[in-house]
Amino acid sequence: MFRSQKEFEIQLEQLKSFSSPSVKLEQYPTPAKIAAEWMWGMALRGEVQGKIVLDAGCGGGILGIGALLLGAKKVFFVDKDETALEIAKENYNAVKKEYKVGKAEFFCVDITQFAQKVDVVVQNPPFGTKEAHADKKFLEKAFSLAPVVYSMHKSSTKKFVEAISKDFGFWITHHWEYAFPIKAVFKFHEKPVKRIEVGLWKMEKKRMIL
C-alpha cells in the first residue's frame, strides 16, 4: 500500500487532531513523523499484519489508524474523552473511503474498564505530570491484555518503566528516544514549540521455559 515510510508519514499527517486539547488529560498528539517510524518498525517486525491491536488513550487515533493502514485485522480505539474519540472515528471513516482497511471498534471509557484481549497494545498515555501516576494505570492494563506492549513515556521515568515491566513479568526488548514536540496550545506555554525527551519502550511477556 505504501512504498516507503515517508509516504506513510505523509498519509498520517493528513489525519485530524485535537482542536481544543485538554490540559488535565495531557492531550499531546503523537507527531506523524514519530508515529510513522513507530508503526512502520512494528510492521517490519511482523507485529501489525493480521493482528488485533489496542490503541489505548487513542486521542485522534493516529497509532491505531496507522496500524490499520499497515494491515492490522482490527483495532480497538479507547479514550475516555468523547471529543477525542469522535476525531478518531472521523479519521477512520476518511481513511476507509480511500483504502481497504480492517475493522475498528470505539470505546469511550477509562482504560481501566477495557477488558478485551489483543495481540499488541500501542499507547502514548498521559505522562503523569498533571495527574500523578496517570501512565501507571495504562501500563498495568496493557500488561493484562497483550503479550506485546509499546508504550511512550517521559525519558526521566525510565527507572519506573523498567521496574513496572519487571513486576509484571515483561522484558524490555527495544527502547527508542525522541525529542517530542509540544506546540504552544495552552496559555502557560512560553515557546511556540517545546521539545521534551521521551522514550518509546517495547515490552514482551516473559515466556515460561519448561
Backbone bond lengths (Angstrom), bond angles and torsions (degrees), N, CA, C in turn:
res aa  C-N    CA-C-N  psi(-1)  N-CA   C-N-CA  omega(-1)  CA-C   N-CA-C  phi
1 M - - - 1.472 - - 1.529 111.13 -
2 F 1.330 115.34 -43.35 1.465 119.90 178.46 1.523 109.22 -118.70
3 R 1.312 116.34 133.18 1.465 120.75 -176.09 1.526 112.64 -81.76
4 S 1.324 116.52 -19.04 1.465 119.11 -178.03 1.523 110.41 -154.38
5 Q 1.317 115.28 163.60 1.462 120.81 176.57 1.526 110.47 -62.40
6 K 1.336 116.59 -36.33 1.462 120.92 -179.49 1.524 110.86 -64.93
7 E 1.323 116.50 -41.25 1.470 120.90 178.23 1.530 110.18 -62.92
8 F 1.325 115.31 -40.03 1.463 122.06 177.12 1.531 110.30 -63.62
9 E 1.320 116.45 -43.82 1.477 121.61 178.96 1.529 111.21 -59.83
10 I 1.322 116.45 -41.60 1.471 120.90 179.99 1.531 110.36 -61.20
11 Q 1.333 116.44 -38.11 1.470 120.25 177.26 1.532 110.29 -65.01
12 L 1.326 116.93 -43.87 1.471 120.96 -179.16 1.530 111.49 -64.88
13 E 1.318 116.52 -32.14 1.472 120.96 179.70 1.528 111.54 -63.47
14 Q 1.320 116.83 -22.33 1.467 121.14 -177.09 1.533 112.82 -81.84
15 L 1.339 116.52 -9.85 1.456 119.80 -179.33 1.520 111.03 -72.24
16 K 1.310 116.31 147.92 1.466 121.32 177.79 1.518 110.44 -75.53
17 S 1.340 115.31 150.67 1.465 120.13 177.19 1.529 108.79 -128.20
18 F 1.336 116.37 -170.34 1.463 121.08 -177.91 1.524 111.61 -62.83
19 S 1.329 116.23 136.61 1.462 119.85 173.10 1.533 109.79 -95.47
20 S 1.330 116.24 -31.90 1.467 121.79 177.71 1.537 109.19 -134.16
21 P 1.340 116.81 76.87 1.465 119.91 -176.17 1.521 113.40 -64.82
22 S 1.319 115.28 149.95 1.473 121.73 -179.44 1.521 111.00 -90.64
23 V 1.338 115.81 129.54 1.466 120.58 177.09 1.525 109.61 -66.24
24 K 1.322 116.41 -47.20 1.461 120.95 -176.32 1.523 112.04 -60.66
25 L 1.331 115.93 -39.12 1.465 120.03 -178.60 1.532 112.50 -84.65
26 E 1.335 116.10 -1.54 1.469 121.51 179.53 1.523 111.29 51.16
27 Q 1.317 114.93 55.51 1.455 119.92 -176.66 1.530 111.36 -83.09
28 Y 1.317 114.53 78.35 1.451 121.48 176.71 1.530 107.57 -102.95
29 P 1.318 118.62 104.96 1.464 120.54 -174.91 1.519 112.65 -64.49
30 T 1.331 115.70 141.85 1.452 120.73 176.85 1.528 108.79 -68.08
31 P 1.332 118.48 123.03 1.468 120.09 179.98 1.518 111.59 -61.25
32 A 1.322 115.94 147.72 1.466 121.10 -177.88 1.527 111.90 -57.74
33 K 1.315 117.63 -37.80 1.469 121.01 -178.42 1.526 110.68 -62.56
34 I 1.338 116.74 -45.53 1.465 120.99 179.28 1.524 110.25 -68.69
35 A 1.343 116.85 -45.00 1.465 120.77 -179.90 1.524 111.07 -60.36
36 A 1.324 116.93 -40.05 1.467 120.79 -178.96 1.524 110.91 -65.90
37 E 1.313 116.69 -45.11 1.469 120.36 179.18 1.534 110.35 -63.39
38 W 1.320 115.78 -42.69 1.469 123.33 179.84 1.533 111.01 -59.90
39 M 1.332 116.84 -55.48 1.457 121.00 -174.86 1.533 111.98 -72.54
40 W 1.316 117.04 -35.60 1.463 121.16 179.03 1.539 109.54 -63.38
41 G 1.333 115.98 -42.86 1.464 120.65 177.83 1.520 111.59 -62.02
42 M 1.333 116.04 -42.15 1.472 120.44 177.00 1.525 110.88 -60.12
43 A 1.321 115.69 -43.09 1.464 120.03 -179.40 1.529 110.87 -62.39
44 L 1.320 116.64 -41.64 1.464 120.76 179.14 1.526 111.42 -64.53
45 R 1.330 116.81 -28.40 1.464 120.88 178.47 1.532 112.30 -88.25
46 G 1.326 116.85 7.82 1.463 121.23 176.26 1.516 113.99 73.89
47 E 1.336 116.88 26.93 1.468 121.02 -174.46 1.529 113.70 -105.91
48 V 1.335 116.81 9.46 1.469 120.32 -177.55 1.527 112.09 -122.74
49 Q 1.316 116.87 -52.07 1.461 121.56 -175.83 1.528 111.71 -53.90
50 G 1.342 116.02 120.40 1.452 121.50 176.77 1.519 115.64 73.41
51 K 1.324 117.39 7.54 1.468 121.55 -175.95 1.526 112.30 -93.36
52 I 1.331 114.78 159.19 1.462 121.75 171.92 1.522 107.06 -102.10
53 V 1.314 116.35 123.99 1.461 122.60 -169.38 1.523 110.44 -121.41
54 L 1.316 116.20 143.79 1.465 121.88 170.34 1.519 108.91 -110.04
55 D 1.329 115.98 123.04 1.465 122.09 171.18 1.524 105.78 -99.62
56 A 1.336 115.77 97.39 1.471 122.08 -173.88 1.524 110.98 -87.86
57 G 1.350 115.61 129.37 1.463 119.20 -174.64 1.520 108.26 63.74
58 C 1.331 115.10 50.94 1.465 121.81 -163.89 1.524 115.40 -67.10
59 G 1.330 117.85 -23.83 1.457 118.38 -174.81 1.522 109.78 58.17
60 G 1.313 116.42 -129.55 1.466 120.95 179.07 1.515 113.76 -75.64
61 G 1.335 117.32 -5.16 1.462 121.02 171.96 1.513 116.47 87.52
62 I 1.331 117.78 19.26 1.466 119.74 -174.63 1.522 113.06 -60.52
63 L 1.340 117.99 -36.51 1.464 120.01 -179.20 1.525 111.23 -72.13
64 G 1.324 116.29 -48.13 1.456 120.04 -179.76 1.511 112.95 -64.44
65 I 1.324 117.01 -39.76 1.459 120.23 178.64 1.523 109.78 -69.01
66 G 1.330 116.02 -35.85 1.463 119.66 174.24 1.517 110.58 -59.39
67 A 1.333 116.50 -41.94 1.465 121.05 178.81 1.530 110.97 -62.99
68 L 1.325 117.00 -42.83 1.464 121.09 178.94 1.530 111.30 -63.66
69 L 1.306 116.03 -40.41 1.467 120.26 179.18 1.525 112.06 -65.66
70 L 1.333 115.86 -23.98 1.470 120.20 -179.89 1.523 112.45 -100.78
71 G 1.336 116.34 13.02 1.455 119.44 169.48 1.510 117.72 107.18
72 A 1.337 118.43 10.47 1.468 119.31 177.14 1.531 109.80 -61.44
73 K 1.324 115.30 143.07 1.465 121.17 -179.76 1.530 110.91 -71.45
74 K 1.335 115.81 -40.85 1.457 121.16 -177.95 1.525 109.76 -157.78
75 V 1.319 116.21 145.53 1.466 121.14 176.14 1.524 109.70 -129.56
76 F 1.320 115.41 131.50 1.459 122.07 170.55 1.535 107.54 -94.54
77 F 1.320 116.13 123.47 1.465 121.71 176.82 1.530 107.48 -103.18
78 V 1.322 116.86 119.37 1.466 120.87 -177.08 1.524 110.39 -125.30
79 D 1.320 115.38 125.82 1.462 120.76 176.03 1.532 107.78 -156.47
80 K 1.307 116.40 140.63 1.466 118.68 -179.51 1.522 112.75 -84.14
81 D 1.347 116.44 -6.51 1.461 121.08 177.82 1.535 108.64 -95.67
82 E 1.316 115.41 113.17 1.465 121.06 -176.42 1.524 112.19 -61.12
83 T 1.332 116.75 -37.65 1.469 120.69 -179.77 1.517 110.81 -63.69
84 A 1.332 116.28 -43.98 1.460 120.69 178.51 1.523 110.94 -61.73
85 L 1.321 115.65 -42.16 1.459 120.10 -178.54 1.527 111.64 -65.49
86 E 1.319 116.42 -34.27 1.466 120.03 177.16 1.529 110.79 -65.39
87 I 1.338 116.16 -35.62 1.473 119.74 176.65 1.522 109.81 -65.70
88 A 1.334 116.01 -41.81 1.465 120.56 178.26 1.529 110.49 -61.03
89 K 1.330 116.68 -42.60 1.466 120.74 178.38 1.530 110.68 -62.34
90 E 1.319 115.25 -43.65 1.465 120.44 -179.95 1.528 110.43 -61.54
91 N 1.337 115.78 -42.42 1.471 120.20 178.57 1.523 110.95 -64.15
92 Y 1.317 115.96 -42.06 1.468 119.97 -179.66 1.523 110.54 -62.98
93 N 1.316 116.46 -46.01 1.468 120.33 -178.97 1.524 111.77 -63.86
94 A 1.334 116.20 -35.03 1.469 120.09 178.60 1.528 110.70 -67.78
95 V 1.321 116.27 -43.63 1.467 121.47 -179.93 1.533 110.96 -66.54
96 K 1.332 115.12 -37.99 1.472 120.95 -177.97 1.529 111.86 -63.58
97 K 1.322 116.59 -28.22 1.461 120.35 178.39 1.530 111.57 -71.06
98 E 1.319 115.34 -27.66 1.468 120.56 -174.68 1.526 113.24 -99.78
99 Y 1.322 116.55 -30.27 1.462 120.75 -175.72 1.527 110.87 -130.10
100 K 1.322 115.30 156.30 1.459 120.63 172.65 1.526 106.86 -87.44
101 V 1.332 116.51 109.14 1.464 120.49 -176.26 1.532 110.08 -125.65
102 G 1.327 115.27 166.92 1.457 121.36 -179.12 1.521 112.93 -71.34
103 K 1.310 114.98 -172.81 1.463 121.41 -177.16 1.527 111.59 -80.42
104 A 1.321 114.89 158.36 1.463 121.25 176.77 1.521 109.38 -138.52
105 E 1.322 116.06 140.58 1.466 121.69 171.79 1.517 108.01 -127.87
106 F 1.342 115.67 141.91 1.459 121.32 -174.48 1.529 110.04 -119.17
107 F 1.325 115.90 131.02 1.460 121.30 -177.99 1.527 109.94 -128.11
108 C 1.322 115.96 118.48 1.467 120.50 177.21 1.532 108.63 -94.12
109 V 1.328 115.54 80.10 1.468 122.21 -179.15 1.521 109.28 -143.87
110 D 1.325 115.98 161.35 1.451 120.51 170.34 1.520 107.53 -65.22
111 I 1.311 117.66 143.51 1.463 121.21 -175.72 1.530 111.99 -56.90
112 T 1.315 117.93 -28.60 1.467 120.74 -179.06 1.529 111.97 -66.21
113 Q 1.330 117.39 -18.25 1.462 121.65 -177.00 1.533 113.25 -93.86
114 F 1.319 116.32 -5.10 1.459 119.66 -179.10 1.525 109.46 -88.58
115 A 1.346 117.59 136.82 1.469 119.21 -172.52 1.524 114.71 -136.26
116 Q 1.328 117.92 14.27 1.462 121.02 -177.28 1.537 110.76 -81.46
117 K 1.342 117.17 125.52 1.460 120.84 176.64 1.527 109.85 -69.85
118 V 1.327 116.49 141.93 1.466 122.06 -178.22 1.536 109.35 -138.95
119 D 1.337 115.62 172.96 1.464 120.48 178.09 1.522 111.91 -80.61
120 V 1.312 115.76 -36.35 1.471 119.88 -176.45 1.530 109.61 -153.37
121 V 1.328 115.65 144.47 1.469 122.41 175.19 1.521 108.63 -110.09
122 V 1.328 116.53 134.17 1.469 121.75 170.59 1.524 106.68 -120.52
123 Q 1.328 116.40 134.45 1.462 118.12 -178.19 1.524 112.18 -157.50
124 N 1.315 113.67 142.88 1.453 122.18 170.15 1.531 104.69 -123.48
125 P 1.341 116.10 78.49 1.471 119.88 -172.15 1.530 111.77 -74.12
126 P 1.344 116.87 169.29 1.466 119.20 172.39 1.525 109.45 -53.01
127 F 1.321 116.39 141.18 1.464 120.02 -176.18 1.526 113.54 -74.86
128 G 1.334 116.41 -7.02 1.460 119.45 177.23 1.519 113.78 83.53
129 T 1.338 116.32 18.55 1.468 119.03 179.71 1.529 111.53 -88.06
130 K 1.330 117.54 -25.01 1.465 121.48 178.70 1.527 111.49 -98.38
131 E 1.316 115.51 -37.00 1.465 121.52 176.88 1.524 107.16 -124.31
132 A 1.315 116.41 110.69 1.463 121.42 -174.90 1.523 111.70 -53.59
133 H 1.317 115.40 133.83 1.472 122.99 176.60 1.528 113.40 63.69
134 A 1.316 117.55 22.04 1.469 120.00 178.80 1.525 110.54 -61.35
135 D 1.337 116.65 -33.12 1.464 119.85 -179.49 1.530 112.18 -76.35
136 K 1.330 116.98 -22.88 1.470 121.47 -177.37 1.530 111.17 -63.16
137 K 1.331 116.49 -44.44 1.466 118.87 -177.55 1.527 111.36 -67.33
138 F 1.332 116.68 -28.46 1.462 119.81 176.74 1.526 110.51 -67.35
139 L 1.316 116.36 -43.18 1.461 119.87 179.11 1.526 111.32 -66.23
140 E 1.324 115.53 -44.67 1.470 119.21 -179.81 1.524 111.15 -58.65
141 K 1.318 116.61 -43.50 1.460 120.64 179.51 1.523 110.72 -67.81
142 A 1.311 117.02 -44.11 1.466 120.96 -179.67 1.525 111.22 -58.35
143 F 1.332 116.65 -43.36 1.465 120.75 -179.26 1.528 111.77 -63.53
144 S 1.333 116.64 -26.27 1.468 120.14 -178.83 1.533 112.60 -84.76
145 L 1.328 117.13 -11.36 1.466 120.36 -172.46 1.522 114.96 -111.35
146 A 1.329 118.08 -22.21 1.468 119.40 -172.97 1.530 111.96 -146.64
147 P 1.328 116.60 152.70 1.457 120.45 176.72 1.530 113.21 -81.67
148 V 1.333 115.93 -13.48 1.468 121.31 178.90 1.521 108.61 -129.98
149 V 1.332 116.46 128.53 1.464 121.96 -177.81 1.528 109.55 -130.98
150 Y 1.313 115.84 128.87 1.470 122.12 170.60 1.519 107.08 -111.25
151 S 1.335 116.81 124.52 1.462 119.41 -175.43 1.523 110.70 -143.02
152 M 1.332 116.06 137.32 1.469 122.05 -178.00 1.521 110.13 -107.33
153 H 1.333 115.38 133.29 1.468 121.91 -177.94 1.529 109.88 -145.63
154 K 1.318 116.44 164.20 1.460 120.15 175.47 1.525 108.76 -61.60
155 S 1.319 116.19 138.48 1.465 120.91 -178.67 1.524 112.15 -58.24
156 S 1.320 115.94 -29.78 1.472 120.41 -178.71 1.528 112.78 -67.11
157 T 1.342 117.04 -13.42 1.471 120.47 -179.91 1.532 111.57 -98.98
158 K 1.322 116.83 18.56 1.466 122.63 -176.61 1.536 112.47 -51.87
159 K 1.327 117.44 -45.93 1.472 120.70 -178.10 1.526 111.20 -64.51
160 F 1.329 116.36 -36.61 1.463 120.71 177.84 1.528 110.41 -64.34
161 V 1.331 116.91 -46.20 1.472 120.92 -179.79 1.522 110.06 -61.85
162 E 1.313 116.83 -42.71 1.470 120.96 179.34 1.530 111.05 -63.09
163 A 1.325 115.90 -42.43 1.468 120.29 -176.86 1.528 111.85 -68.52
164 I 1.327 117.01 -45.30 1.462 119.81 -176.98 1.537 110.48 -69.84
165 S 1.327 117.39 -33.61 1.465 120.36 176.24 1.525 109.79 -61.38
166 K 1.309 115.67 -45.83 1.467 121.37 179.84 1.523 110.76 -62.43
167 D 1.340 116.09 -42.64 1.469 120.94 -179.45 1.523 112.36 -59.88
168 F 1.333 116.41 -34.00 1.462 120.96 -177.28 1.531 112.97 -96.95
169 G 1.319 116.31 7.99 1.461 119.79 176.21 1.511 114.88 75.53
170 F 1.337 117.14 35.45 1.462 122.10 178.52 1.530 110.67 -115.42
171 W 1.335 115.30 140.07 1.462 121.56 172.16 1.525 109.09 -88.49
172 I 1.310 117.73 141.42 1.470 120.97 167.90 1.526 105.74 -88.96
173 T 1.325 116.58 112.49 1.466 120.66 -176.07 1.527 113.09 -99.92
174 H 1.327 117.49 -24.66 1.466 121.72 179.75 1.524 109.31 -144.11
175 H 1.315 115.26 152.03 1.470 120.54 177.67 1.523 108.59 -150.90
176 W 1.325 115.71 127.90 1.463 121.30 178.12 1.529 108.85 -123.85
177 E 1.329 116.22 151.82 1.465 121.67 177.68 1.524 110.27 -116.71
178 Y 1.335 115.27 140.39 1.467 121.26 178.99 1.535 110.65 -136.24
179 A 1.319 115.11 149.78 1.463 120.68 167.54 1.518 105.27 -92.85
180 F 1.321 116.00 101.02 1.467 122.77 -171.23 1.534 109.69 -83.72
181 P 1.331 118.34 116.72 1.466 120.60 -178.86 1.530 112.27 -81.02
182 I 1.312 116.25 128.10 1.465 121.49 175.01 1.525 108.04 -117.05
183 K 1.324 115.79 114.20 1.460 120.30 -178.61 1.523 110.72 -72.62
184 A 1.305 115.71 151.85 1.473 121.61 -178.52 1.526 110.06 -75.34
185 V 1.325 115.68 83.54 1.460 120.02 178.21 1.526 111.42 -105.16
186 F 1.340 116.55 -11.86 1.456 120.97 -179.72 1.528 110.06 -109.75
187 K 1.299 116.52 151.87 1.474 121.49 -175.49 1.521 113.25 -59.93
188 F 1.340 117.42 -32.57 1.463 119.67 -176.16 1.531 112.93 -78.17
189 H 1.331 118.05 -6.76 1.458 120.50 178.08 1.530 109.62 -75.53
190 E 1.321 116.08 128.83 1.464 121.02 -176.70 1.523 112.44 -95.36
191 K 1.330 117.08 -25.04 1.457 120.88 -178.38 1.531 109.77 -112.97
192 P 1.381 116.90 152.36 1.469 119.94 179.18 1.535 111.81 -56.65
193 V 1.324 116.36 -40.48 1.462 121.63 176.84 1.516 109.04 -138.68
194 K 1.314 115.52 125.81 1.459 121.34 176.06 1.517 107.39 -109.12
195 R 1.313 117.03 135.29 1.458 120.24 179.67 1.528 109.65 -109.19
196 I 1.331 115.07 129.65 1.454 119.37 177.65 1.527 108.94 -119.76
197 E 1.305 115.17 147.38 1.458 120.31 -178.60 1.527 109.77 -79.26
198 V 1.314 115.48 121.23 1.462 120.41 178.36 1.516 109.92 -127.05
199 G 1.322 114.80 156.65 1.451 120.43 176.17 1.520 109.81 -119.86
200 L 1.318 115.71 148.09 1.457 122.11 172.15 1.526 106.80 -113.34
201 W 1.321 115.64 122.62 1.457 121.02 -178.33 1.520 110.31 -111.24
202 K 1.345 115.62 135.71 1.459 120.35 168.48 1.524 107.31 -104.93
203 M 1.331 116.24 126.94 1.462 121.63 -177.65 1.523 109.76 -125.84
204 E 1.305 116.40 133.84 1.470 121.66 -179.79 1.520 110.56 -120.91
205 K 1.320 115.44 140.84 1.456 121.76 178.21 1.523 109.26 -62.95
206 K 1.339 115.13 131.55 1.471 119.83 177.59 1.523 108.94 -67.26
207 R 1.317 115.63 132.32 1.466 119.98 179.62 1.530 109.93 -90.82
208 M 1.308 114.66 140.02 1.466 120.51 177.73 1.525 109.75 -72.04
209 I 1.311 115.70 131.04 1.471 120.96 177.64 1.524 108.59 -99.11
210 L 1.324 116.09 116.91 1.467 120.85 -177.06 1.524 110.32 -87.77
